[in-house]
Amino acid sequence: MTKENYRSRAAKVLRRGGPLRPWLWVGVPVAIVACLAYVVAFELDEPVRRYTEEKMNAALKGYTVRIEQAHFHPFNFALNLKGLTVRQDGHPDPPVMHVPFFHASVHWRALLHGRVVGDLLISRPKIYLNLAQMRQEIADPIPLKERGWQKAIEAVYPLKINVLRIRDGDVTYEDRGPFKPLRIRNLSFTASNIRNVQSKADVYPSDFQADATVFDMGRVRIDGQADFLAEPNPTFIGNAQLERIELDYFKPIASRYNVSVAKGLLSATGQVEFGSKARRVELREATITGTTVEYVHTGPTAAVEQARVTTVVEAAQRAGNAPDLLVKIARLHITKSSFAYVNRTTNPPYRVFLADTDVTVSNLSNQTTEGVGTASVKGKFMDSGNIQMDVRSRAAGSGPAFDVSVRITDVNLEAMNDLFRAYGKFDVASGQFAFYSELAIAHGQISGYVKPLFKDITVYAAPTEDRSLTHRLYVKVVGAVAKILKNRPRREVATRADISGRVDDPKVSALQVAVRLVENAFFKAILPGLEKETERARG
């Protein structure tokens, strides 16, 4: 190669490489600065952790936060937290929340709309609450919205959060006693446009979705829209779908209301709206299969039970035709279930129940404009006779109005012996029972009748330790009346009690009074004249 050719090729190489030199001059310093920035960022991890932890604890009331690790990414303005634990000050063990990984960064898509907001990811959070912690929370006089949770989140990341994502969450509530904990697993939640950077005002700007496994095999999914920044409370509307929710898990909660729930599966669809001007709860379709529900009345809880009834009655009266509230059950179907009432205040206690029950409820609402609601109940009374009950209801300003028709037939009287012992101190060896009633309840007024009917009764005194003269005379009267009944041509006795009256106490519902009247007529008409004859025998 000649010197001229060598120089020509060298010149070409220099011409090709010449433009790269300025990039090298810029790129190398930038790389050095980037490395230094990351080194400084790692050096700042511990100060950032302490600062974030202190700011969160300063914002929270009644809770304390501990953060294991923190790392700030300077170039994408992101913050990672690991091992974030929240403890309730009153009951610190176990912690109420543990978040293995927490990530906050700039929501880059919102930059297109000229807003600098944040994107928050909470991965694998575990929330745990027990009864003691729940009671502490309820007893705290500071409202939940004033506990500083929003300020605590803002202390973690200075940008306002526009997107919130929760992945693989786990929520557990554990009550006292031998009950299975209530647990929600695989919780996924996403909410977008929280800061309303895309939508117009006065609407629900944020889409949200939630999905989770409930208890062992149930599923719940909610899709809706919300305004998380509404004052004084966030507002939302959402469609919910529940599949195969096991009712057995609600035992600890139901037991505090004298209710026992066993077995049963719930599936339902509906819509809930909690708006600034209106609230709405609509159960569109619900099915309950194979449950057993039992209400237990006891002496020690009698006063509390009455207070609960008063509270429910007052709430129902307030809800009737309330302009800002709609509560509606479009259709509810209960199949293959049992319902019982247990009275432990009598001697002996007794249990009245319906077995193999089928219940259908349609168009039940608190608003008159929604029309007439209906309910139908079919089943086996005392697992013996048949029961058919039909109810028509209408909303009214003074409370719900009802038309009730009840027909019970072909009941084996021996199945009711505990009830006879409790109210009459006698047993029935054989016989059949029927019961008919029609009641109308509206505007605090009650009208209708009850008619119990007995056939082929064989009565004998129940075993008792009462050896008094009064009781011995009473036993004889019972036997005499039973003998008279057997000698009647049709060997049956029926009594009818007409019911009418007004309820003037605003804390007592017409339905409650009707139940009491039916109860009294039911028991006192079982063997008419017994009390009168017993008084004569005493004289």
Steps between C-alpha positions, in 0.01 A plus 500: 500500500638838401523793740232680301251209533573467876442868554177487295359211708602664827325817395179306427512329845553833669210651304269211602608506866514873533128555578511241786743692709251762634265219614784341684576828665134529616423133564791424728421783745131404496587139579727614779227727641247215476730265688564764762124564529428132561783480751362803679148352481615180668678705763174686559292183541524496879429874543206465261371201700522687830346815357208312341438300814502811720266692270251211485499459878452872547192487276338188651292496819474174692735307272877467458693422179830317463690484165783251449651637178457796265657581165452810286557494121605854402448476123140375490411659835394164645503376858508138614420395856548150636362353819248772590319397820211677676412429864206620705630679808236351731555143375838489321520122460435373246549791253189610317681532167820381337603606147802311358539737202377855444579689178419862414600680182394771259191415298650576163177477302349782707783723382330505160215689671738742664472353850785368712345227713601167647450130430482278811547121512445300821613141457395204716360700794372305800234663718407336828240603758371318805208578730709697751646718225158559347358608835793735549434652159128542568559646846750759377325840503703623199310433173672269254539774238688710756754231590753636250511214249489730199772721646707192575483394133595851394794483739625193313482666161462874442299474176124463515404141419308459174522121454477247783565130449484223759624155403451166679359648821394298805246623758418301816262567789510267801235500770520340842380146556517189283411677177673488167663833408342712228756514222522666160786377279645589160366853531558711191397866485562768239383861502596750229459873437469562875610863461245551218754606237294367208128540580259784560390610844175389671533143374659181631838547327690197631454144378570228753493121502534256788520121495564254782454148635264506799548235770577161344322498164297818461574778256415869498545750219416871500516734200413864535584867494590728789586853599769440762547874560135585571425687823420420773532133396602315183208401276462198274269277300579136435361171375577205727493130429530238776538128433472213751564702816494264799263637766646272765790742536270772637432307822710725728328817377147354500543351849525848652143562382360176648507343154661171407588437135612161374596395150350661192631663183423849370521618140382846402523790259416860578595863487601743774520877468624735769471844351510853632124540448363145493569153632381179342530130582337271248516122524412387151522123539599296805486132586562335838513122512518254788530732799374460857416819689395497866400792722549437874304705754653497849430672830842668539481653151129590500558872560769516233275317255221750556742790449607345168138470392438864589806605299388300197145637521622859516739442210220346290273796570771748403574307180137487388476719187821684598573729202874426493491123560391200296525149643361230274500122472396416145511124559619281786461123497578282804483124452556184706540700820377496860394783731437471874400704804630376835358634826720429800303715742229236551504174695569289309658690210341436164591525132261588218642446154440468128685228310560453129402863448464674166477882508452734205515880543429736211506878459542583869584869539486800733346720227129512415582578137660156463158334539390200705749248632413136552636210702404134502606243760448124470636232729442237766381643833673312785622264226146362495219707350498736205523878516410751233550870572445784253594861564431815303685812611491868414722783613330772704607816677407354841691178429445190285145373441424128473226258405582159648328168442611187690376143457645212708347151464549135602743560786568209735423640846765285668764711323376800703519343846781724627284798415198346678709425807633856507159670476253239624695247710352207309601258223314386192510132414335539161308741284531742211537876489414766241528878506350768278553874511454811290636835613515847349746753642511860379544849646540359849167315476457123529200291395439132434456170680678188622339158508672196655331162450560167680377153411504160673687625807618263769637698794680388813688693765870553448740361765561769759625547851203725580284296739283789616123480520469762228707300258315176573168674434645650182599155376149375554353793311731436206400137489131587522517753217691252286233238566227746404683579178528133411123455550414786262344373173796620288749468787647840424505843656561832334510849641523828317647819643436824316781753516467874461665801654741785460868536579569839651853441623740620225768264633284191447412381153158375400659176384658448841164548674333264252755229578429541873124483443531189286728343760252567781200381300692196382590381848191606692264347246669161496254355751235767557356530846788331683599806698139570594439142605822494700393813689168333580681192625716716724188657648 
